Amino acid sequence: MKKKQLTSEQKNALLSVLKTRFEKNMTRHKNLKWEKIQAKLEASPEKLCALNEMEETEGEPDVIDYNHKTDEYIFVDCSPESPKRRSLCYDYPAWESRKANKPESNVIDTALEMGIELLTEEQYRKLQELGKFDQKTSSWVQTPASIRELGGAIFCDRRYNTVFTYHNGADSYYAARGFRGMLKV
């Protein structure tokens, strides 16, 4: 992965957007202070780059948790619909197996290139407790090896005020299916 760096203007603009979003959505992160988060971000240029990638793909990253044991803030894509990283099959083997109409890339490699992690089903469900996400789109989530070995992959969405988990062939891709990422800072 190539080293990315933000200019000071990009860094300041991103921090401003993140702070505004943080202050606007305090129910997502009660009892957390922006100043502490900003200090950790400023000490981690690579994490800022990853958050910038999330922001550029309209993920609207925001802090949704804090891990006291590891002293890490958890950022997740909080855009109402799946971010603009869509039309991707699940992983490289699925992408490689397509004989025709290959998508541009795959979810696992794209997340790795961005420096973020794909949400698990449990993390996706936790996010849904903070709001209503993916009411028109869906998001790939980490797929258990037992499912992936059989050629499948799982994704989630919210319909009828309920969070659903579905399956598809890992080589499938749709314009309305993307993925949500997580970053620990």
N, CA, C and O of each residue as an XYZ file, in Angstrom:
740
protein
N       0.849     -1.177      0.000
C       0.000      0.000      0.000
C       0.891      1.235      0.000
O       1.829      1.331      0.791
N       0.598      2.172     -0.883
C       1.408      3.377     -0.964
C       1.079      4.312      0.204
O      -0.056      4.381      0.676
N       2.115      5.028      0.649
C       1.939      5.988      1.737
C       1.184      7.205      1.215
O       1.541      7.779      0.187
N       0.150      7.584      1.928
C      -0.626      8.748      1.560
C      -0.440      9.796      2.646
O      -0.270      9.471      3.821
N      -0.475     11.042      2.240
C      -0.401     12.129      3.201
C      -1.362     13.218      2.790
O      -1.557     13.472      1.601
N      -1.962     13.863      3.774
C      -2.845     14.977      3.512
C      -2.058     16.272      3.645
O      -1.151     16.375      4.471
N      -2.406     17.251      2.835
C      -1.827     18.577      3.015
C      -2.413     19.165      4.296
O      -3.413     18.657      4.804
N      -1.816     20.208      4.814
C      -2.362     20.806      6.035
C      -3.757     21.366      5.781
O      -4.594     21.366      6.684
N      -4.021     21.846      4.558
C      -5.358     22.341      4.227
C      -6.374     21.197      4.230
O      -7.476     21.336      4.760
N      -5.991     20.063      3.632
C      -6.885     18.893      3.626
C      -7.137     18.406      5.052
O      -8.270     18.092      5.414
N      -6.083     18.345      5.852
C      -6.200     17.891      7.243
C      -7.142     18.797      8.019
O      -8.037     18.312      8.712
N      -6.953     20.106      7.911
C      -7.802     21.053      8.639
C      -9.253     20.977      8.175
O     -10.173     21.050      8.989
N      -9.454     20.832      6.871
C     -10.817     20.720      6.340
C     -11.488     19.449      6.853
O     -12.649     19.477      7.262
N     -10.755     18.332      6.830
C     -11.315     17.066      7.314
C     -11.645     17.152      8.800
O     -12.729     16.744      9.217
N     -10.723     17.677      9.602
C     -10.978     17.798     11.040
C     -12.199     18.677     11.311
O     -12.964     18.405     12.236
N     -12.383     19.709     10.524
C     -13.545     20.581     10.680
C     -14.848     19.833     10.378
O     -15.831     19.957     11.108
N     -14.837     19.059      9.294
C     -16.026     18.270      8.930
C     -16.326     17.238     10.022
O     -17.476     17.079     10.431
N     -15.288     16.538     10.491
C     -15.480     15.513     11.525
C     -15.990     16.124     12.825
O     -16.869     15.559     13.475
N     -15.442     17.273     13.203
C     -15.878     17.941     14.440
C     -17.344     18.365     14.324
O     -18.125     18.158     15.253
N     -17.713     18.950     13.198
C     -19.100     19.380     12.992
C     -20.046     18.183     13.077
O     -21.090     18.257     13.725
N     -19.678     17.084     12.424
C     -20.519     15.877     12.454
C     -20.600     15.326     13.882
O     -21.671     14.918     14.332
N     -19.477     15.316     14.587
C     -19.417     14.836     15.966
C     -20.386     15.640     16.838
O     -21.173     15.069     17.594
N     -20.320     16.963     16.725
C     -21.164     17.831     17.556
C     -22.645     17.727     17.183
O     -23.513     17.893     18.039
N     -22.928     17.458     15.931
C     -24.315     17.358     15.454
C     -24.977     16.041     15.873
O     -26.203     15.959     15.942
N     -24.175     15.018     16.150
C     -24.698     13.668     16.429
C     -24.232     13.141     17.778
O     -23.716     12.026     17.866
N     -24.411     13.935     18.830
C     -23.904     13.554     20.154
C     -24.530     12.270     20.691
O     -23.938     11.621     21.553
N     -25.702     11.890     20.209
C     -26.318     10.656     20.701
C     -25.505      9.425     20.300
O     -25.658      8.364     20.906
N     -24.650      9.550     19.295
C     -23.818      8.417     18.868
C     -22.630      8.186     19.801
O     -22.063      7.094     19.827
N     -22.255      9.209     20.563
C     -21.017      9.117     21.351
C     -21.116      9.935     22.632
O     -20.319     10.844     22.863
N     -22.081      9.610     23.446
C     -22.278     10.308     24.711
C     -21.009     10.190     25.562
O     -20.325      9.166     25.555
N     -20.722     11.255     26.284
C     -19.600     11.319     27.236
C     -18.222     11.336     26.591
O     -17.225     11.212     27.302
N     -18.125     11.483     25.279
C     -16.823     11.595     24.631
C     -16.550     13.057     24.309
O     -17.471     13.820     24.017
N     -15.284     13.440     24.365
C     -14.872     14.824     24.123
C     -14.087     14.919     22.823
O     -13.137     14.168     22.602
N     -14.495     15.853     21.962
C     -13.848     16.017     20.672
C     -12.356     16.317     20.806
O     -11.562     15.806     20.017
N     -11.960     17.121     21.770
C     -10.565     17.524     21.913
C      -9.643     16.310     22.039
O      -8.564     16.291     21.447
N     -10.053     15.311     22.797
C      -9.244     14.089     22.962
C      -9.167     13.313     21.646
O      -8.115     12.783     21.287
N     -10.277     13.256     20.943
C     -10.307     12.543     19.662
C      -9.412     13.261     18.653
O      -8.627     12.625     17.949
N      -9.531     14.572     18.588
C      -8.721     15.342     17.644
C      -7.227     15.173     17.932
O      -6.429     15.059     17.002
N      -6.849     15.155     19.191
C      -5.434     14.970     19.544
C      -4.929     13.622     19.049
O      -3.816     13.529     18.532
N      -5.739     12.577     19.203
C      -5.334     11.253     18.711
C      -5.245     11.245     17.185
O      -4.336     10.640     16.615
N      -6.180     11.913     16.533
C      -6.158     11.976     15.070
C      -4.923     12.721     14.569
O      -4.272     12.283     13.621
N      -4.605     13.833     15.199
C      -3.452     14.616     14.771
C      -2.142     13.862     14.974
O      -1.154     14.131     14.291
N      -2.136     12.924     15.908
C      -0.937     12.106     16.152
C      -0.867     10.898     15.221
O       0.110     10.150     15.259
N      -1.890     10.695     14.383
C      -1.959      9.523     13.507
C      -2.289      9.934     12.072
O      -3.435      9.800     11.642
N      -1.298     10.434     11.325
C      -1.577     10.887      9.950
C      -2.170      9.798      9.064
O      -2.996     10.092      8.199
N      -1.761      8.538      9.266
C      -2.301      7.455      8.433
C      -3.780      7.222      8.719
O      -4.533      6.845      7.821
N      -4.200      7.445      9.962
C      -5.620      7.299     10.302
C      -6.427      8.445      9.690
O      -7.556      8.247      9.241
N      -5.846      9.632      9.677
C      -6.512     10.762      9.027
C      -6.700     10.493      7.535
O      -7.734     10.836      6.962
N      -5.702      9.883      6.917
C      -5.816      9.544      5.489
C      -6.951      8.549      5.262
O      -7.719      8.681      4.309
N      -7.052      7.559      6.136
C      -8.130      6.573      6.007
C      -9.494      7.249      6.188
O     -10.431      6.972      5.440
N      -9.600      8.131      7.178
C     -10.863      8.853      7.377
C     -11.177      9.740      6.181
O     -12.340      9.897      5.808
N     -10.151     10.315      5.583
C     -10.359     11.134      4.397
C     -10.911     10.287      3.245
O     -11.792     10.731      2.508
N     -10.389      9.070      3.097
C     -10.907      8.157      2.058
C     -12.376      7.822      2.337
O     -13.193      7.769      1.418
N     -12.698      7.598      3.606
C     -14.094      7.315      3.967
C     -14.979      8.517      3.619
O     -16.081      8.362      3.093
N     -14.479      9.707      3.921
C     -15.235     10.931      3.651
C     -15.392     11.163      2.149
O     -16.472     11.532      1.688
N     -14.326     10.950      1.389
C     -14.372     11.179     -0.058
C     -15.352     10.244     -0.768
O     -15.875     10.581     -1.830
N     -15.598      9.073     -0.185
C     -16.551      8.136     -0.770
C     -17.930      8.268     -0.110
O     -18.764      7.366     -0.178
N     -18.137      9.420      0.527
C     -19.421      9.782      1.127
C     -19.867      8.831      2.229
O     -21.059      8.565      2.384
N     -18.906      8.320      2.993
C     -19.231      7.439      4.107
C     -19.683      8.171      5.361
O     -20.301      7.576      6.244
N     -19.376      9.471      5.441
C     -19.731     10.271      6.611
C     -19.273      9.610      7.913
O     -20.091      9.341      8.792
N     -17.956      9.344      8.041
C     -17.471      8.676      9.245
C     -17.713      9.495     10.508
O     -17.581     10.718     10.511
N     -18.071      8.792     11.575
C     -18.298      9.427     12.871
C     -17.887      8.443     13.969
O     -17.842      7.233     13.749
N     -17.594      8.973     15.132
C     -17.235      8.153     16.291
C     -18.509      7.524     16.843
O     -19.492      8.218     17.105
N     -18.484      6.198     17.018
C     -19.666      5.549     17.595
C     -19.346      4.800     18.890
O     -20.251      4.307     19.563
N     -18.043      4.713     19.242
C     -17.691      3.967     20.444
C     -16.272      4.324     20.877
O     -15.500      4.917     20.123
N     -15.956      3.946     22.105
C     -14.607      4.110     22.652
C     -14.256      2.843     23.409
O     -15.030      2.394     24.254
N     -13.098      2.258     23.119
C     -12.630      1.057     23.807
C     -11.658      1.488     24.898
O     -10.534      1.898     24.607
N     -12.090      1.396     26.152
C     -11.263      1.824     27.281
C     -10.003      0.978     27.423
O      -8.948      1.498     27.784
N     -10.101     -0.310     27.145
C      -8.946     -1.205     27.304
C      -7.821     -0.866     26.335
O      -6.648     -0.886     26.706
N      -8.182     -0.555     25.094
C      -7.161     -0.278     24.081
C      -6.956      1.216     23.841
O      -6.086      1.605     23.061
N      -7.753      2.058     24.509
C      -7.711      3.510     24.333
C      -7.887      3.869     22.862
O      -7.104      4.639     22.306
N      -8.935      3.299     22.227
C      -9.201      3.552     20.810
C     -10.624      4.061     20.608
O     -11.584      3.547     21.182
N     -10.722      5.081     19.780
C     -12.024      5.574     19.345
C     -12.403      4.804     18.083
O     -11.550      4.529     17.238
N     -13.666      4.463     17.959
C     -14.149      3.672     16.833
C     -14.962      4.572     15.898
O     -16.025      5.072     16.266
N     -14.446      4.767     14.691
C     -15.151      5.502     13.649
C     -15.809      4.492     12.716
O     -15.225      3.456     12.398
N     -17.032      4.801     12.278
C     -17.759      3.949     11.340
C     -18.456      4.851     10.314
O     -18.824      5.985     10.620
N     -18.630      4.337      9.107
C     -19.400      5.053      8.086
C     -20.834      5.198      8.586
O     -21.513      4.201      8.831
N     -21.290      6.429      8.737
C     -22.638      6.691      9.241
C     -23.534      7.368      8.207
O     -24.535      7.987      8.569
N     -23.187      7.259      6.934
C     -24.037      7.821      5.886
C     -25.385      7.099      5.890
O     -25.445      5.903      6.177
N     -26.463      7.816      5.574
C     -27.783      7.164      5.591
C     -27.848      5.927      4.697
O     -28.458      4.925      5.071
N     -27.226      5.990      3.525
C     -27.195      4.845      2.617
C     -25.754      4.376      2.460
O     -24.822      5.099      2.814
N     -25.570      3.191      1.940
C     -24.240      2.623      1.765
C     -23.347      3.619      1.019
O     -23.774      4.208      0.026
N     -22.111      3.810      1.491
C     -21.216      4.783      0.845
C     -21.024      4.519     -0.648
O     -21.344      3.441     -1.148
N     -20.504      5.507     -1.337
C     -20.310      5.448     -2.787
C     -19.092      4.602     -3.159
O     -18.264      5.012     -3.972
N     -18.998      3.446     -2.571
C     -18.034      2.428     -2.972
C     -18.852      1.163     -3.184
O     -18.875      0.246     -2.363
N     -19.519      1.164     -4.328
C     -20.507      0.123     -4.636
C     -20.115     -0.614     -5.911
O     -19.068     -0.363     -6.507
N     -20.992     -1.530     -6.307
C     -20.759     -2.351     -7.506
C     -19.430     -3.097     -7.398
O     -18.645     -3.148     -8.344
N     -19.206     -3.665     -6.231
C     -17.996     -4.444     -5.970
C     -18.397     -5.845     -5.527
O     -19.308     -5.998     -4.714
N     -17.728     -6.869     -6.053
C     -17.976     -8.206     -5.526
C     -17.254     -8.325     -4.178
O     -16.572     -7.392     -3.754
N     -17.402     -9.456     -3.518
C     -16.946     -9.564     -2.133
C     -15.421     -9.562     -1.972
O     -14.888     -8.761     -1.204
N     -14.714    -10.445     -2.683
C     -13.262    -10.542     -2.494
C     -12.567    -10.858     -3.816
O     -13.218    -11.029     -4.847
N     -11.247    -10.931     -3.773
C     -10.478    -11.153     -4.997
C     -10.798    -12.490     -5.670
O     -10.986    -12.524     -6.886
N     -10.866    -13.598     -4.912
C     -11.219    -14.861     -5.587
C     -12.575    -14.789     -6.308
O     -12.740    -15.363     -7.385
N     -13.538    -14.085     -5.711
C     -14.845    -13.932     -6.370
C     -14.702    -13.072     -7.620
O     -15.290    -13.380     -8.657
N     -13.930    -12.002     -7.526
C     -13.696    -11.130     -8.677
C     -12.996    -11.888     -9.794
O     -13.365    -11.778    -10.963
N     -11.979    -12.661     -9.418
C     -11.199    -13.416    -10.395
C     -12.038    -14.485    -11.091
O     -11.799    -14.800    -12.257
N     -13.024    -15.048    -10.377
C     -13.841    -16.124    -10.945
C     -14.838    -15.632    -11.987
O     -15.360    -16.432    -12.765
N     -15.108    -14.344    -12.015
C     -16.057    -13.811    -12.999
C     -15.443    -13.891    -14.388
O     -14.329    -13.417    -14.610
N     -16.161    -14.482    -15.303
C     -15.673    -14.617    -16.678
C     -16.002    -13.368    -17.508
O     -15.253    -12.998    -18.413
N     -17.113    -12.735    -17.191
C     -17.544    -11.550    -17.943
C     -18.065    -10.493    -16.974
O     -18.446    -10.801    -15.845
N     -18.075     -9.267    -17.427
C     -18.615     -8.146    -16.656
C     -18.007     -8.033    -15.260
O     -18.717     -7.904    -14.262
N     -16.686     -8.085    -15.215
C     -16.013     -7.956    -13.920
C     -16.209     -6.539    -13.377
O     -16.098     -5.563    -14.118
N     -16.499     -6.437    -12.091
C     -16.582     -5.097    -11.502
C     -15.172     -4.498    -11.399
O     -14.177     -5.182    -11.637
N     -15.108     -3.236    -11.047
C     -13.829     -2.536    -10.950
C     -12.904     -3.188     -9.919
O     -11.696     -3.275    -10.135
N     -13.467     -3.642     -8.809
C     -12.645     -4.222     -7.740
C     -13.529     -5.068     -6.834
O     -14.605     -5.516     -7.230
N     -13.052     -5.275     -5.613
C     -13.808     -6.040     -4.636
C     -13.752     -5.349     -3.278
O     -12.902     -4.491     -3.042
N     -14.645     -5.724     -2.409
C     -14.800     -5.076     -1.110
C     -13.569     -5.256     -0.223
O     -13.074     -4.283      0.346
N     -13.078     -6.467     -0.102
C     -11.972     -6.743      0.813
C     -10.733     -5.953      0.421
O     -10.107     -5.332      1.279
N     -10.367     -5.961     -0.856
C      -9.179     -5.219     -1.295
C      -9.386     -3.713     -1.192
O      -8.458     -2.988     -0.834
N     -10.585     -3.233     -1.497
C     -10.856     -1.800     -1.406
C     -10.730     -1.321      0.039
O     -10.129     -0.278      0.294
N     -11.287     -2.067      0.974
C     -11.172     -1.703      2.395
C      -9.700     -1.689      2.819
O      -9.260     -0.774      3.515
N      -8.953     -2.692      2.404
C      -7.531     -2.763      2.745
C      -6.772     -1.563      2.181
O      -5.960     -0.954      2.878
N      -7.037     -1.228      0.929
C      -6.388     -0.068      0.303
C      -6.731      1.227      1.034
O      -5.895      2.125      1.133
N      -7.947      1.323      1.543
C      -8.367      2.515      2.270
C      -7.809      2.552      3.685
O      -7.762      3.615      4.304
N      -7.387      1.409      4.201
C      -6.884      1.340      5.572
C      -7.971      1.178      6.610
O      -7.802      1.572      7.764
N      -9.107      0.589      6.197
C     -10.230      0.391      7.109
C     -10.623     -1.083      7.143
O     -10.149     -1.880      6.333
N     -11.493     -1.435      8.088
C     -11.987     -2.802      8.221
C     -13.447     -2.859      7.796
O     -14.197     -1.902      7.990
N     -13.835     -3.964      7.226
C     -15.231     -4.224      6.893
C     -15.970     -4.549      8.190
O     -15.441     -5.264      9.041
N     -17.190     -4.031      8.346
C     -17.971     -4.327      9.546
C     -18.361     -5.800      9.600
O     -18.580     -6.438      8.570
N     -18.444     -6.325     10.812
C     -19.020     -7.649     11.008
C     -20.543     -7.482     11.070
O     -21.044     -6.361     11.168
N     -21.255     -8.571     11.014
C     -22.712     -8.495     11.147
C     -23.081     -7.896     12.505
O     -23.995     -7.076     12.592
N     -22.384     -8.296     13.550
C     -22.657     -7.769     14.898
C     -22.416     -6.257     14.957
O     -23.218     -5.525     15.538
N     -21.326     -5.791     14.365
C     -21.042     -4.353     14.350
C     -22.084     -3.597     13.534
O     -22.487     -2.492     13.900
N     -22.516     -4.193     12.436
C     -23.557     -3.578     11.606
C     -24.841     -3.417     12.416
O     -25.475     -2.363     12.376
N     -25.218     -4.449     13.142
C     -26.439     -4.389     13.953
C     -26.305     -3.345     15.064
O     -27.275     -2.664     15.393
N     -25.119     -3.219     15.635
C     -24.885     -2.204     16.668
C     -25.035     -0.809     16.067
O     -25.635      0.070     16.685
N     -24.499     -0.603     14.875
C     -24.655      0.678     14.197
C     -26.132      1.010     14.012
O     -26.541      2.155     14.202
N     -26.927      0.017     13.644
C     -28.356      0.243     13.394
C     -29.110      0.667     14.659
O     -30.217      1.198     14.570
N     -28.518      0.437     15.830
C     -29.135      0.900     17.080
C     -28.996      2.417     17.222
O     -29.705      3.035     18.017
N     -28.086      3.013     16.455
C     -27.829      4.453     16.547
C     -28.614      5.262     15.524
O     -28.594      6.492     15.566
N     -29.298      4.599     14.613
C     -30.049      5.286     13.571
C     -30.601      4.296     12.576
O     -30.529      3.084     12.775
N     -31.152      4.824     11.505
C     -31.704      3.977     10.449
C     -30.810      4.122      9.220
O     -30.793      5.167      8.569
N     -30.078      3.070      8.917
C     -29.119      3.068      7.825
C     -29.504      2.017      6.787
O     -30.123      1.005      7.117
N     -29.134      2.263      5.533
C     -29.368      1.326      4.430
C     -30.847      0.964      4.275
O     -31.207     -0.213      4.230
N     -31.686      1.975      4.195
C     -33.108      1.721      3.966
C     -33.425      1.561      2.480
O     -34.504      1.092      2.118
N     -32.477      1.954      1.615
C     -32.652      1.789      0.170
C     -31.492      1.021     -0.449
O     -31.585      0.560     -1.586
N     -30.407      0.883      0.292
C     -29.210      0.192     -0.200
C     -28.911     -0.983      0.719
O     -29.667     -1.255      1.651
N     -27.819     -1.672      0.458
C     -27.372     -2.746      1.340
C     -25.858     -2.670      1.436
O     -25.209     -2.006      0.627
N     -25.295     -3.357      2.435
C     -23.853     -3.316      2.669
C     -23.310     -4.715      2.928
O     -23.823     -5.448      3.774
N     -22.258     -5.076      2.183
C     -21.546     -6.321      2.468
C     -21.003     -6.244      3.889
O     -20.627     -5.164      4.346
N     -20.956     -7.370      4.594
C     -20.328     -7.466      5.906
C     -19.360     -8.653      5.893
O     -19.412     -9.502      5.004
N     -18.483     -8.694      6.891
C     -17.523     -9.799      6.956
C     -18.281    -11.125      6.937
O     -19.251    -11.322      7.668
N     -17.814    -12.010      6.093
C     -18.476    -13.287      5.895
C     -17.709    -14.404      6.583
O     -16.496    -14.514      6.403
N     -18.387    -15.236      7.369
C     -17.706    -16.374      8.003
C     -17.069    -17.282      6.946
O     -17.621    -17.470      5.862
N     -15.913    -17.836      7.272
C     -15.182    -18.707      6.343
C     -16.047    -19.870      5.867
O     -15.952    -20.278      4.710
N     -16.896    -20.410      6.757
C     -17.730    -21.553      6.376
C     -18.693    -21.214      5.237
O     -19.023    -22.080      4.427
N     -19.137    -19.981      5.171
C     -20.016    -19.541      4.077
C     -19.187    -19.209      2.839
O     -19.537    -19.577      1.718
N     -18.087    -18.510      3.071
C     -17.254    -18.088      1.944
C     -16.670    -19.285      1.204
O     -16.558    -19.257     -0.022
N     -16.297    -20.334      1.931
C     -15.737    -21.535      1.306
C     -16.717    -22.203      0.348
O     -16.306    -22.924     -0.560
N     -17.995    -21.968      0.547
C     -19.026    -22.533     -0.318
C     -19.438    -21.576     -1.437
O     -20.385    -21.848     -2.174
N     -18.726    -20.461     -1.559
C     -18.980    -19.521     -2.643
C     -19.883    -18.353     -2.299
O     -20.152    -17.508     -3.152
N     -20.359    -18.293     -1.056
C     -21.281    -17.236     -0.669
C     -20.626    -16.097      0.082
O     -19.455    -16.161      0.456
N     -21.398    -15.069      0.288
C     -21.021    -13.926      1.109
C     -22.305    -13.326      1.655
O     -23.379    -13.536      1.090
N     -22.203    -12.574      2.761
C     -23.405    -12.019      3.380
C     -23.399    -10.497      3.337
O     -22.351     -9.853      3.293
N     -24.610     -9.948      3.351
C     -24.792     -8.503      3.385
C     -26.020     -8.202      4.231
O     -26.837     -9.083      4.500
N     -26.136     -6.952      4.643
C     -27.242     -6.542      5.506
C     -27.894     -5.272      4.972
O     -27.306     -4.528      4.188
N     -29.114     -5.051      5.417
C     -29.804     -3.795      5.168
C     -30.914     -3.633      6.196
O     -31.114     -4.494      7.053
N     -31.627     -2.528      6.102
C     -32.750     -2.265      6.999
C     -33.994     -2.053      6.155
O     -34.047     -1.142      5.329
N     -34.987     -2.891      6.364
C     -36.277     -2.764      5.692
C     -37.365     -3.032      6.726
O     -37.173     -3.824      7.649
N     -38.490     -2.378      6.570
C     -39.633     -2.606      7.455
C     -39.241     -2.457      8.929
O     -39.725     -3.182      9.798
N     -38.340     -1.484      9.183
C     -37.853     -1.194     10.530
C     -37.179     -2.397     11.186
O     -37.188     -2.533     12.410
N     -36.592     -3.269     10.359
C     -35.912     -4.471     10.827
C     -34.593     -4.619     10.077
O     -34.518     -4.338      8.881
N     -33.552     -5.061     10.781
C     -32.265     -5.307     10.140
C     -32.245     -6.756      9.658
O     -32.481     -7.688     10.426
N     -31.958     -6.919      8.369
C     -31.919     -8.242      7.765
C     -30.500     -8.595      7.348
O     -29.719     -7.723      6.966
N     -30.178     -9.863      7.424
C     -28.932    -10.399      6.880
C     -29.329    -11.369      5.774
O     -30.198    -12.223      5.952
N     -28.668    -11.215      4.623
C     -28.954    -12.044      3.460
C     -27.656    -12.675      2.959
O     -26.572    -12.440      3.495
N     -27.809    -13.482      1.915
C     -26.654    -14.106      1.276
C     -26.737    -13.899     -0.222
O     -27.808    -13.653     -0.778
N     -25.582    -14.004     -0.863
C     -25.493    -13.931     -2.318
C     -24.215    -14.658     -2.705
O     -23.376    -14.951     -1.853
N     -24.073    -14.944     -3.970
C     -22.780    -15.436     -4.430
C     -21.760    -14.327     -4.228
O     -22.058    -13.162     -4.494
N     -20.578    -14.661     -3.768
C     -19.559    -13.642     -3.496
C     -19.154    -12.884     -4.746
O     -18.621    -11.778     -4.657
N     -19.406    -13.472     -5.920
C     -19.030    -12.806     -7.170
C     -20.104    -11.840     -7.681
O     -19.918    -11.201     -8.716
N     -21.219    -11.734     -6.964
C     -22.270    -10.822     -7.403
C     -21.925     -9.386     -7.000
O     -21.146     -9.152     -6.076
N     -22.512     -8.452     -7.702
C     -22.348     -7.040     -7.343
C     -23.541     -6.264     -7.872
O     -24.130     -6.615     -8.895
N     -23.884     -5.206     -7.157
C     -25.064     -4.425     -7.482
C     -24.783     -2.944     -7.249
O     -23.989     -2.585     -6.379
N     -25.429     -2.100     -8.020
C     -25.245     -0.655     -7.898
C     -25.717     -0.124     -6.542
O     -25.271      0.935     -6.101
N     -26.603     -0.844     -5.893
C     -27.122     -0.397     -4.598
C     -26.468     -1.117     -3.421
O     -26.928     -0.982     -2.287
N     -25.396     -1.883     -3.675
C     -24.726     -2.571     -2.567
C     -23.269     -2.126     -2.489
O     -22.511     -2.232     -3.453
N     -22.910     -1.634     -1.330
C     -21.542     -1.235     -1.064
C     -21.038     -1.886      0.211
O     -21.348     -3.042      0.496
N     -20.263     -1.138      0.970
C     -19.829     -1.636      2.273
C     -19.553     -0.470      3.201
O     -19.213      0.632      2.770
N     -19.708     -0.743      4.473
C     -19.407      0.229      5.518
C     -18.118     -0.190      6.200
O     -17.887     -1.370      6.466
N     -17.286      0.801      6.476
C     -16.007      0.518      7.088
C     -15.919      1.006      8.510
O     -16.735      1.798      8.980
N     -14.887      0.500      9.188
C     -14.609      0.878     10.567
C     -13.128      1.210     10.675
O     -12.289      0.586     10.026
N     -12.821      2.198     11.502
C     -11.435      2.584     11.754
C     -11.257      2.806     13.245
O     -12.039      3.516     13.878
N     -10.226      2.195     13.797
C      -9.897      2.379     15.219
C      -8.749      3.370     15.325
O      -7.703      3.211     14.695
N      -8.973      4.398     16.140
C      -7.962      5.446     16.297
C      -7.576      5.554     17.768
O      -6.735      6.378     18.127
